[in-house]
Amino acid sequence: MDLFGLFIIFAPLNLKIDKKSMLIVPVKEGENIEKAIKKYKKKYDKTNVMKELRRRKEFTKPSVHARQEKIRAVYREKISTQTL
């Protein structure tokens, strides 16, 4: 079977399969399959699926989340106001 001119479609196993959850990577004529896989990996990283899965792994209370955000904001402010 000729792979060129086809689309490689990868769908995450843990999500419902619909148009929104699929990554479609077009493969051009004469394009190497490794290059298509590299494109897929780049698209996958941009969707932040792994970050979302790690975030959902355990529940954090809203008060803890707000406290962490406040600590991060103080840290960013401290870094931005520091003079070299």
Chimera marker file (.cmm) of the C-alpha trace (Angstrom):
<marker_set name="trace">
<marker id="1" x="0.000" y="0.000" z="0.000" r="1" g="1" b="0" radius="0.5"/>
<marker id="2" x="1.283" y="3.447" z="-0.895" r="1" g="1" b="0" radius="0.5"/>
<marker id="3" x="1.536" y="5.729" z="2.148" r="1" g="1" b="0" radius="0.5"/>
<marker id="4" x="2.081" y="8.921" z="0.193" r="1" g="1" b="0" radius="0.5"/>
<marker id="5" x="-0.857" y="11.143" z="-0.500" r="1" g="1" b="0" radius="0.5"/>
<marker id="6" x="-2.628" y="9.731" z="2.551" r="1" g="1" b="0" radius="0.5"/>
<marker id="7" x="-3.216" y="11.265" z="5.923" r="1" g="1" b="0" radius="0.5"/>
<marker id="8" x="-1.860" y="9.771" z="9.078" r="1" g="1" b="0" radius="0.5"/>
<marker id="9" x="-4.481" y="10.114" z="11.774" r="1" g="1" b="0" radius="0.5"/>
<marker id="10" x="-3.602" y="9.572" z="15.409" r="1" g="1" b="0" radius="0.5"/>
<marker id="11" x="-6.355" y="9.599" z="18.015" r="1" g="1" b="0" radius="0.5"/>
<marker id="12" x="-5.634" y="9.499" z="21.751" r="1" g="1" b="0" radius="0.5"/>
<marker id="13" x="-6.918" y="6.302" z="23.328" r="1" g="1" b="0" radius="0.5"/>
<marker id="14" x="-8.267" y="7.939" z="26.473" r="1" g="1" b="0" radius="0.5"/>
<marker id="15" x="-10.522" y="10.447" z="24.718" r="1" g="1" b="0" radius="0.5"/>
<marker id="16" x="-13.677" y="10.076" z="22.686" r="1" g="1" b="0" radius="0.5"/>
<marker id="17" x="-12.850" y="9.968" z="18.993" r="1" g="1" b="0" radius="0.5"/>
<marker id="18" x="-14.230" y="12.982" z="17.190" r="1" g="1" b="0" radius="0.5"/>
<marker id="19" x="-12.793" y="15.678" z="14.942" r="1" g="1" b="0" radius="0.5"/>
<marker id="20" x="-11.633" y="17.776" z="17.921" r="1" g="1" b="0" radius="0.5"/>
<marker id="21" x="-9.522" y="15.056" z="19.535" r="1" g="1" b="0" radius="0.5"/>
<marker id="22" x="-7.723" y="13.750" z="16.442" r="1" g="1" b="0" radius="0.5"/>
<marker id="23" x="-4.373" y="14.924" z="15.178" r="1" g="1" b="0" radius="0.5"/>
<marker id="24" x="-4.217" y="14.816" z="11.399" r="1" g="1" b="0" radius="0.5"/>
<marker id="25" x="-0.811" y="14.929" z="9.751" r="1" g="1" b="0" radius="0.5"/>
<marker id="26" x="-0.828" y="15.189" z="5.952" r="1" g="1" b="0" radius="0.5"/>
<marker id="27" x="1.906" y="13.146" z="4.237" r="1" g="1" b="0" radius="0.5"/>
<marker id="28" x="3.164" y="14.623" z="0.976" r="1" g="1" b="0" radius="0.5"/>
<marker id="29" x="4.418" y="12.709" z="-2.039" r="1" g="1" b="0" radius="0.5"/>
<marker id="30" x="7.988" y="11.556" z="-1.431" r="1" g="1" b="0" radius="0.5"/>
<marker id="31" x="7.989" y="12.631" z="2.219" r="1" g="1" b="0" radius="0.5"/>
<marker id="32" x="9.785" y="10.399" z="4.680" r="1" g="1" b="0" radius="0.5"/>
<marker id="33" x="7.620" y="8.652" z="7.307" r="1" g="1" b="0" radius="0.5"/>
<marker id="34" x="10.043" y="9.736" z="10.050" r="1" g="1" b="0" radius="0.5"/>
<marker id="35" x="9.380" y="13.339" z="9.073" r="1" g="1" b="0" radius="0.5"/>
<marker id="36" x="5.620" y="12.751" z="9.394" r="1" g="1" b="0" radius="0.5"/>
<marker id="37" x="6.114" y="11.215" z="12.827" r="1" g="1" b="0" radius="0.5"/>
<marker id="38" x="8.208" y="14.220" z="13.836" r="1" g="1" b="0" radius="0.5"/>
<marker id="39" x="5.390" y="16.546" z="12.701" r="1" g="1" b="0" radius="0.5"/>
<marker id="40" x="2.934" y="14.488" z="14.741" r="1" g="1" b="0" radius="0.5"/>
<marker id="41" x="5.090" y="14.707" z="17.864" r="1" g="1" b="0" radius="0.5"/>
<marker id="42" x="5.365" y="18.482" z="17.465" r="1" g="1" b="0" radius="0.5"/>
<marker id="43" x="1.579" y="18.819" z="17.078" r="1" g="1" b="0" radius="0.5"/>
<marker id="44" x="1.051" y="16.534" z="20.075" r="1" g="1" b="0" radius="0.5"/>
<marker id="45" x="3.345" y="18.661" z="22.248" r="1" g="1" b="0" radius="0.5"/>
<marker id="46" x="1.474" y="21.820" z="21.244" r="1" g="1" b="0" radius="0.5"/>
<marker id="47" x="-1.853" y="20.355" z="22.372" r="1" g="1" b="0" radius="0.5"/>
<marker id="48" x="-0.571" y="20.000" z="25.976" r="1" g="1" b="0" radius="0.5"/>
<marker id="49" x="-2.254" y="16.611" z="26.415" r="1" g="1" b="0" radius="0.5"/>
<marker id="50" x="0.429" y="15.321" z="28.776" r="1" g="1" b="0" radius="0.5"/>
<marker id="51" x="0.301" y="18.481" z="30.878" r="1" g="1" b="0" radius="0.5"/>
<marker id="52" x="-3.470" y="18.108" z="31.186" r="1" g="1" b="0" radius="0.5"/>
<marker id="53" x="-3.187" y="14.420" z="32.122" r="1" g="1" b="0" radius="0.5"/>
<marker id="54" x="-0.641" y="15.213" z="34.832" r="1" g="1" b="0" radius="0.5"/>
<marker id="55" x="-2.848" y="18.004" z="36.143" r="1" g="1" b="0" radius="0.5"/>
<marker id="56" x="-5.866" y="15.697" z="36.338" r="1" g="1" b="0" radius="0.5"/>
<marker id="57" x="-3.890" y="12.937" z="38.033" r="1" g="1" b="0" radius="0.5"/>
<marker id="58" x="-4.715" y="14.304" z="41.465" r="1" g="1" b="0" radius="0.5"/>
<marker id="59" x="-7.212" y="16.843" z="42.707" r="1" g="1" b="0" radius="0.5"/>
<marker id="60" x="-6.033" y="20.098" z="44.248" r="1" g="1" b="0" radius="0.5"/>
<marker id="61" x="-8.409" y="22.178" z="46.288" r="1" g="1" b="0" radius="0.5"/>
<marker id="62" x="-9.205" y="25.632" z="44.869" r="1" g="1" b="0" radius="0.5"/>
<marker id="63" x="-7.725" y="27.293" z="47.972" r="1" g="1" b="0" radius="0.5"/>
<marker id="64" x="-4.415" y="25.434" z="47.482" r="1" g="1" b="0" radius="0.5"/>
<marker id="65" x="-4.400" y="26.348" z="43.788" r="1" g="1" b="0" radius="0.5"/>
<marker id="66" x="-5.044" y="30.031" z="44.614" r="1" g="1" b="0" radius="0.5"/>
<marker id="67" x="-2.268" y="29.996" z="47.209" r="1" g="1" b="0" radius="0.5"/>
<marker id="68" x="0.187" y="28.510" z="44.693" r="1" g="1" b="0" radius="0.5"/>
<marker id="69" x="-0.780" y="31.129" z="42.107" r="1" g="1" b="0" radius="0.5"/>
<marker id="70" x="-0.213" y="33.897" z="44.654" r="1" g="1" b="0" radius="0.5"/>
<marker id="71" x="3.230" y="32.511" z="45.556" r="1" g="1" b="0" radius="0.5"/>
<marker id="72" x="4.145" y="32.314" z="41.849" r="1" g="1" b="0" radius="0.5"/>
<marker id="73" x="2.973" y="35.901" z="41.287" r="1" g="1" b="0" radius="0.5"/>
<marker id="74" x="5.091" y="37.165" z="44.205" r="1" g="1" b="0" radius="0.5"/>
<marker id="75" x="8.095" y="35.269" z="42.841" r="1" g="1" b="0" radius="0.5"/>
<marker id="76" x="7.617" y="36.667" z="39.316" r="1" g="1" b="0" radius="0.5"/>
<marker id="77" x="7.254" y="40.191" z="40.703" r="1" g="1" b="0" radius="0.5"/>
<marker id="78" x="10.409" y="39.745" z="42.800" r="1" g="1" b="0" radius="0.5"/>
<marker id="79" x="12.371" y="38.531" z="39.751" r="1" g="1" b="0" radius="0.5"/>
<marker id="80" x="11.106" y="41.330" z="37.493" r="1" g="1" b="0" radius="0.5"/>
<marker id="81" x="11.953" y="44.102" z="39.990" r="1" g="1" b="0" radius="0.5"/>
<marker id="82" x="15.426" y="42.772" z="40.738" r="1" g="1" b="0" radius="0.5"/>
<marker id="83" x="18.247" y="44.824" z="39.225" r="1" g="1" b="0" radius="0.5"/>
<marker id="84" x="21.403" y="43.185" z="37.992" r="1" g="1" b="0" radius="0.5"/>
<link id1="1" id2="2" r="1" g="1" b="0" radius="0.2"/>
<link id1="2" id2="3" r="1" g="1" b="0" radius="0.2"/>
<link id1="3" id2="4" r="1" g="1" b="0" radius="0.2"/>
<link id1="4" id2="5" r="1" g="1" b="0" radius="0.2"/>
<link id1="5" id2="6" r="1" g="1" b="0" radius="0.2"/>
<link id1="6" id2="7" r="1" g="1" b="0" radius="0.2"/>
<link id1="7" id2="8" r="1" g="1" b="0" radius="0.2"/>
<link id1="8" id2="9" r="1" g="1" b="0" radius="0.2"/>
<link id1="9" id2="10" r="1" g="1" b="0" radius="0.2"/>
<link id1="10" id2="11" r="1" g="1" b="0" radius="0.2"/>
<link id1="11" id2="12" r="1" g="1" b="0" radius="0.2"/>
<link id1="12" id2="13" r="1" g="1" b="0" radius="0.2"/>
<link id1="13" id2="14" r="1" g="1" b="0" radius="0.2"/>
<link id1="14" id2="15" r="1" g="1" b="0" radius="0.2"/>
<link id1="15" id2="16" r="1" g="1" b="0" radius="0.2"/>
<link id1="16" id2="17" r="1" g="1" b="0" radius="0.2"/>
<link id1="17" id2="18" r="1" g="1" b="0" radius="0.2"/>
<link id1="18" id2="19" r="1" g="1" b="0" radius="0.2"/>
<link id1="19" id2="20" r="1" g="1" b="0" radius="0.2"/>
<link id1="20" id2="21" r="1" g="1" b="0" radius="0.2"/>
<link id1="21" id2="22" r="1" g="1" b="0" radius="0.2"/>
<link id1="22" id2="23" r="1" g="1" b="0" radius="0.2"/>
<link id1="23" id2="24" r="1" g="1" b="0" radius="0.2"/>
<link id1="24" id2="25" r="1" g="1" b="0" radius="0.2"/>
<link id1="25" id2="26" r="1" g="1" b="0" radius="0.2"/>
<link id1="26" id2="27" r="1" g="1" b="0" radius="0.2"/>
<link id1="27" id2="28" r="1" g="1" b="0" radius="0.2"/>
<link id1="28" id2="29" r="1" g="1" b="0" radius="0.2"/>
<link id1="29" id2="30" r="1" g="1" b="0" radius="0.2"/>
<link id1="30" id2="31" r="1" g="1" b="0" radius="0.2"/>
<link id1="31" id2="32" r="1" g="1" b="0" radius="0.2"/>
<link id1="32" id2="33" r="1" g="1" b="0" radius="0.2"/>
<link id1="33" id2="34" r="1" g="1" b="0" radius="0.2"/>
<link id1="34" id2="35" r="1" g="1" b="0" radius="0.2"/>
<link id1="35" id2="36" r="1" g="1" b="0" radius="0.2"/>
<link id1="36" id2="37" r="1" g="1" b="0" radius="0.2"/>
<link id1="37" id2="38" r="1" g="1" b="0" radius="0.2"/>
<link id1="38" id2="39" r="1" g="1" b="0" radius="0.2"/>
<link id1="39" id2="40" r="1" g="1" b="0" radius="0.2"/>
<link id1="40" id2="41" r="1" g="1" b="0" radius="0.2"/>
<link id1="41" id2="42" r="1" g="1" b="0" radius="0.2"/>
<link id1="42" id2="43" r="1" g="1" b="0" radius="0.2"/>
<link id1="43" id2="44" r="1" g="1" b="0" radius="0.2"/>
<link id1="44" id2="45" r="1" g="1" b="0" radius="0.2"/>
<link id1="45" id2="46" r="1" g="1" b="0" radius="0.2"/>
<link id1="46" id2="47" r="1" g="1" b="0" radius="0.2"/>
<link id1="47" id2="48" r="1" g="1" b="0" radius="0.2"/>
<link id1="48" id2="49" r="1" g="1" b="0" radius="0.2"/>
<link id1="49" id2="50" r="1" g="1" b="0" radius="0.2"/>
<link id1="50" id2="51" r="1" g="1" b="0" radius="0.2"/>
<link id1="51" id2="52" r="1" g="1" b="0" radius="0.2"/>
<link id1="52" id2="53" r="1" g="1" b="0" radius="0.2"/>
<link id1="53" id2="54" r="1" g="1" b="0" radius="0.2"/>
<link id1="54" id2="55" r="1" g="1" b="0" radius="0.2"/>
<link id1="55" id2="56" r="1" g="1" b="0" radius="0.2"/>
<link id1="56" id2="57" r="1" g="1" b="0" radius="0.2"/>
<link id1="57" id2="58" r="1" g="1" b="0" radius="0.2"/>
<link id1="58" id2="59" r="1" g="1" b="0" radius="0.2"/>
<link id1="59" id2="60" r="1" g="1" b="0" radius="0.2"/>
<link id1="60" id2="61" r="1" g="1" b="0" radius="0.2"/>
<link id1="61" id2="62" r="1" g="1" b="0" radius="0.2"/>
<link id1="62" id2="63" r="1" g="1" b="0" radius="0.2"/>
<link id1="63" id2="64" r="1" g="1" b="0" radius="0.2"/>
<link id1="64" id2="65" r="1" g="1" b="0" radius="0.2"/>
<link id1="65" id2="66" r="1" g="1" b="0" radius="0.2"/>
<link id1="66" id2="67" r="1" g="1" b="0" radius="0.2"/>
<link id1="67" id2="68" r="1" g="1" b="0" radius="0.2"/>
<link id1="68" id2="69" r="1" g="1" b="0" radius="0.2"/>
<link id1="69" id2="70" r="1" g="1" b="0" radius="0.2"/>
<link id1="70" id2="71" r="1" g="1" b="0" radius="0.2"/>
<link id1="71" id2="72" r="1" g="1" b="0" radius="0.2"/>
<link id1="72" id2="73" r="1" g="1" b="0" radius="0.2"/>
<link id1="73" id2="74" r="1" g="1" b="0" radius="0.2"/>
<link id1="74" id2="75" r="1" g="1" b="0" radius="0.2"/>
<link id1="75" id2="76" r="1" g="1" b="0" radius="0.2"/>
<link id1="76" id2="77" r="1" g="1" b="0" radius="0.2"/>
<link id1="77" id2="78" r="1" g="1" b="0" radius="0.2"/>
<link id1="78" id2="79" r="1" g="1" b="0" radius="0.2"/>
<link id1="79" id2="80" r="1" g="1" b="0" radius="0.2"/>
<link id1="80" id2="81" r="1" g="1" b="0" radius="0.2"/>
<link id1="81" id2="82" r="1" g="1" b="0" radius="0.2"/>
<link id1="82" id2="83" r="1" g="1" b="0" radius="0.2"/>
<link id1="83" id2="84" r="1" g="1" b="0" radius="0.2"/>
</marker_set>
